[in-house]
């Protein structure tokens, strides 16, 4: 029973982070004229909230706690730093977002191997971490791209990672098995 409760807490943490990512990405998409100041506040709140939720849940999780604590402290640190420096330049904010994405991506990939999840869910979690690292690298390689392109890239990344994490939180393997049973005509 302890393992089931642990897995449930882990899924809740992943799900809340996924929901925050989807909300962050959606806000950018529906607010195309977003100011740098507002984007800074939104990103800071997103990173800080994700970090706090992760840290609170890490107190109750045994497996993979180190990865959860590390990524949570990173989120809190980045969130607080950005919120305390709302007049950050656009280029500096892009570098902060890129560095955060790389660091969080590495932590997610690491945790995918340690968390007690199914193979499918671990794979999906690792994919979301790799997307995060790739996104961070792109932010460093192409920081001078047009503002609208970068906003679309940030929103797309946030939505893709968030949706992937929500699938893991819900139970990607369970969903896939149910759909396979539907396709084959057998009862689940």
Secondary structure as GFF3:
##gff-version 3
##sequence-region A 1 188
A	DSSP	alpha_helix	2	30	.	.	.	ID=ss1
A	DSSP	alpha_helix	36	58	.	.	.	ID=ss2
A	DSSP	alpha_helix	65	84	.	.	.	ID=ss3
A	DSSP	alpha_helix	90	114	.	.	.	ID=ss4
A	DSSP	alpha_helix	119	141	.	.	.	ID=ss5
A	DSSP	alpha_helix	147	170	.	.	.	ID=ss6
A	DSSP	alpha_helix	172	184	.	.	.	ID=ss7
###
